[in-house]
Amino acid sequence: MKIINTDIAIMGSGLAGLSAAVTALEKGARVAVFEKRPFQGGGVSNTPMMTLAVRDDQAYKDKAFKLHMEYTNWNANPDVVRSWIDNSSRIPDFIRGLGIEFAGSMMNPLEELGTKRGYGAGFPNAFHIGDYYYLKPIGQGHGAAVICKKMADRVKALGGELHFSTPIQSLIKEGDKVVGALAKDKEGNTVQINAKAVIVASGGFSDDKELLAELGLKLTDKNCSDGGNVVFNHFCNAQLTADGQKAVWKIGGARSGMAVNGHNMCPGPGIVAHNVGWIHRNKLRTVQEQPYLWVNHKGERFISEEQSDCHMAMVTAINNTKEKYAYLVFDEDTAKHMEEDGVEYFYFIFKAVKLTDVRKQFEEVIAKGNKHVFLTDTLEDLADQTGIRKEALLKTIETYNGYCDQGYDAQYAKDPKYLFPVRKSKFYAMRVFVGGYHAYGGIKVNGRCEVLDKDFDVIQGLYAAGDCCASEIYGNPPVGGIGVSTLSFAQGFITADQATAYVQQ
Ligand SMILES: Cc1cc2nc3c(=O)[nH]c(=O)nc-3n(C[C@H](O)[C@H](O)[C@H](O)COP(=O)(O)OP(=O)(O)OC[C@H]3O[C@@H](n4cnc5c(N)ncnc54)[C@H](O)[C@@H]3O)c2cc1C
């Protein structure tokens, strides 16, 4: 058996694990990072990136905190939210300190907080709580991959150890303290890690079919070809199987909420790129952002469609349908409107305002075998092809068209500017699934990122950061929310501060 002695062992080399490693090394601790995959950054941190920092101004931080907590109905852990917000202002200088310049930033003044869709786009207004920093993309937008690489280089330069292809499999607890972990190296040898503290930063669980099934979701491929109903747009084979969560639960750690995050998606050939799920091949991603008529499989409306640019709300509402998928339906006049007048909401990655040849794009995608995109001559055909209950769909459309004519949505009071009737052939539909970037949560921590046991007491020497405990900032919804880099960085710093102080005691 191989033995490694260190002060702090870190499980995972994503944004959370590596920001913790760099910070702890700079504070003088000995650090060894263990990573399951053959390189740093995993399948999720290797992303395009915009990050958020709440500026270090008390009034600003207080407003951000209150907005976020009110949004979660104070169901989130207030100490975790507070410490994340308080430490997020360290992010811009930390990234610049790695020798990386931002491609741009958007400074959001105090009085504007909470007035726009949050985190740049796609989130509730209550998440519009800080300044945005944009990274220069490389290749297909892997801005954060550069940060991970630079952090890994810094870890090495500061004398830290990086052990790739060496997954941690369990934690070692003696009495009430965690004193290390067991890992397997690439030759299959057991590695005993003796550490004064362990930081778990091993990400989420988007590849764990059993945990997803507990949420009533069946993981599927990028084409949703096998009757599944949840699809992720991270890079292929991320191998995120909640290893950290399971290791923590095994030694008595409390379980916190686990969730699929909010990014509703119409999957399949022609829309979603196979290897890089967040890349969309054409403007159909923008189409599915729009607040036209949305119905469930029973042919009924289920949300005020003006929410369609808030991915968290849409995914929550879609998840609340029986089938966990829904349809956007519109007609030829609306297709023309998107081309001639422009769309109601743009998609934040591809900011197309006016679309080109919507019908041709539908035809192309259908010709590629996409089973979730429909174009028909009649509404009856649309019901037949989609499987939406025909009678109910026709009734809903009749009622909805009446709302459009009178300029008032008596069902959900949708803003009248988003009322577009469904009348003129051809008819279009997209089947949209619960989905997201990844799945997150499972480890219960306090504001110092110390891991809690089933009695909510601190497990000495054990800390967690990033996606593996992200549910603590959303109040544990089953879907909605999202793991975000601002949390991973901030909790990376916090765990490093706390673990270093602990080991240096
Ligand atoms: C497509 C996409 C786009 C995104 N864009 C943005 C954005 O623009 N802005 C933003 O703020 N957020 C964005 N996010 C979210 C953000 O990237 C994540 O929240 C963040 O990177 C999570 O970091 P993490 O370190 O907590 O987890 P991860 O990045 O998942 O890192 C966990 C690491 O632990 C490793 N690991 C797992 N099990 C073990 C084990 N047993 N032993 C050792 N190592 C293990 C994994 O291989 C991985 O390297 C995006 C996510 C995706 C998927």
The ligand as an SDF file (V2000), in Angstrom:
LIG
                    3D

 53 58  0  0  0  0  0  0  0  0999 V2000
  -21.6890   23.5920  -19.7100 C   0  0  0  0  0  0  0  0  0  0  0  0
  -21.5300   24.3130  -18.4170 C   0  0  0  0  0  0  0  0  0  0  0  0
  -21.4100   25.6810  -18.4180 C   0  0  0  0  0  0  0  0  0  0  0  0
  -21.2700   26.3660  -17.2190 C   0  0  0  0  0  0  0  0  0  0  0  0
  -21.1080   27.7180  -17.2520 N   0  0  0  0  0  0  0  0  0  0  0  0
  -20.9690   28.3920  -16.0970 C   0  0  0  0  0  0  0  0  0  0  0  0
  -20.7660   29.7910  -16.1070 C   0  0  0  0  0  0  0  0  0  0  0  0
  -20.6600   30.4300  -17.1440 O   0  0  0  0  0  0  0  0  0  0  0  0
  -20.6690   30.4270  -14.9070 N   0  0  0  0  0  0  0  0  0  0  0  0
  -20.7380   29.7580  -13.7120 C   0  0  0  0  0  0  0  0  0  0  0  0
  -20.6200   30.3850  -12.6730 O   0  0  0  0  0  0  0  0  0  0  0  0
  -20.9100   28.4320  -13.6680 N   0  0  0  0  0  0  0  0  0  0  0  0
  -21.0200   27.7420  -14.8240 C   0  0  0  0  0  0  0  0  0  0  0  0
  -21.1900   26.3940  -14.7960 N   0  0  0  0  0  0  0  0  0  0  0  0
  -21.1910   25.7370  -13.4810 C   0  0  0  0  0  0  0  0  0  0  0  0
  -19.7850   25.6140  -12.9290 C   0  0  0  0  0  0  0  0  0  0  0  0
  -18.9280   25.2420  -13.9670 O   0  0  0  0  0  0  0  0  0  0  0  0
  -19.7560   24.5750  -11.7990 C   0  0  0  0  0  0  0  0  0  0  0  0
  -20.6710   24.9380  -10.7900 O   0  0  0  0  0  0  0  0  0  0  0  0
  -18.3730   24.4870  -11.1670 C   0  0  0  0  0  0  0  0  0  0  0  0
  -17.3880   24.3500  -12.1370 O   0  0  0  0  0  0  0  0  0  0  0  0
  -18.3190   23.3150  -10.2070 C   0  0  0  0  0  0  0  0  0  0  0  0
  -17.0310   23.2020   -9.7000 O   0  0  0  0  0  0  0  0  0  0  0  0
  -16.6750   22.0910   -8.6230 P   0  0  0  0  0  0  0  0  0  0  0  0
  -15.2090   22.1940   -8.4200 O   0  0  0  0  0  0  0  0  0  0  0  0
  -17.5540   22.2130   -7.4380 O   0  0  0  0  0  0  0  0  0  0  0  0
  -17.0700   20.6960   -9.2730 O   0  0  0  0  0  0  0  0  0  0  0  0
  -16.4630   19.9430  -10.5730 P   0  0  0  0  0  0  0  0  0  0  0  0
  -16.0320   20.8820  -11.6100 O   0  0  0  0  0  0  0  0  0  0  0  0
  -17.4740   18.9230  -10.9350 O   0  0  0  0  0  0  0  0  0  0  0  0
  -15.1580   19.2740  -10.0060 O   0  0  0  0  0  0  0  0  0  0  0  0
  -15.2120   18.0990   -9.2880 C   0  0  0  0  0  0  0  0  0  0  0  0
  -13.9540   17.3140   -9.5660 C   0  0  0  0  0  0  0  0  0  0  0  0
  -13.9150   16.2090   -8.6780 O   0  0  0  0  0  0  0  0  0  0  0  0
  -13.4850   15.0740   -9.4190 C   0  0  0  0  0  0  0  0  0  0  0  0
  -13.9020   13.8550   -8.7050 N   0  0  0  0  0  0  0  0  0  0  0  0
  -15.1180   13.2570   -8.7040 C   0  0  0  0  0  0  0  0  0  0  0  0
  -15.0870   12.1570   -7.9440 N   0  0  0  0  0  0  0  0  0  0  0  0
  -13.8210   12.0670   -7.4490 C   0  0  0  0  0  0  0  0  0  0  0  0
  -13.1620   11.1400   -6.6040 C   0  0  0  0  0  0  0  0  0  0  0  0
  -13.7550   10.0260   -6.1570 N   0  0  0  0  0  0  0  0  0  0  0  0
  -11.8730   11.3770   -6.2710 N   0  0  0  0  0  0  0  0  0  0  0  0
  -11.2090   12.4510   -6.7700 C   0  0  0  0  0  0  0  0  0  0  0  0
  -11.7850   13.3420   -7.6040 N   0  0  0  0  0  0  0  0  0  0  0  0
  -13.0800   13.1610   -7.9190 C   0  0  0  0  0  0  0  0  0  0  0  0
  -14.1450   15.2600  -10.7680 C   0  0  0  0  0  0  0  0  0  0  0  0
  -13.5390   14.4700  -11.7670 O   0  0  0  0  0  0  0  0  0  0  0  0
  -13.9340   16.7570  -10.9860 C   0  0  0  0  0  0  0  0  0  0  0  0
  -12.7010   17.0350  -11.5890 O   0  0  0  0  0  0  0  0  0  0  0  0
  -21.2980   25.6630  -15.9860 C   0  0  0  0  0  0  0  0  0  0  0  0
  -21.4070   24.2760  -15.9760 C   0  0  0  0  0  0  0  0  0  0  0  0
  -21.5250   23.5950  -17.1880 C   0  0  0  0  0  0  0  0  0  0  0  0
  -21.6320   22.1140  -17.1820 C   0  0  0  0  0  0  0  0  0  0  0  0
  1  2  1  0
  2  3  1  0
  2 52  2  0
  3  4  2  0
  4  5  1  0
  4 50  1  0
  5  6  2  0
  6  7  1  0
  6 13  1  0
  7  8  2  0
  7  9  1  0
  9 10  1  0
 10 11  2  0
 10 12  1  0
 12 13  2  0
 13 14  1  0
 14 15  1  0
 14 50  1  0
 15 16  1  0
 16 17  1  0
 16 18  1  0
 18 19  1  0
 18 20  1  0
 20 21  1  0
 20 22  1  0
 22 23  1  0
 23 24  1  0
 24 25  2  0
 24 26  1  0
 24 27  1  0
 27 28  1  0
 28 29  2  0
 28 30  1  0
 28 31  1  0
 31 32  1  0
 32 33  1  0
 33 34  1  0
 33 48  1  0
 34 35  1  0
 35 36  1  0
 35 46  1  0
 36 37  1  0
 36 45  1  0
 37 38  2  0
 38 39  1  0
 39 40  1  0
 39 45  2  0
 40 41  1  0
 40 42  2  0
 42 43  1  0
 43 44  2  0
 44 45  1  0
 46 47  1  0
 46 48  1  0
 48 49  1  0
 50 51  2  0
 51 52  1  0
 52 53  1  0
M  END
$$$$
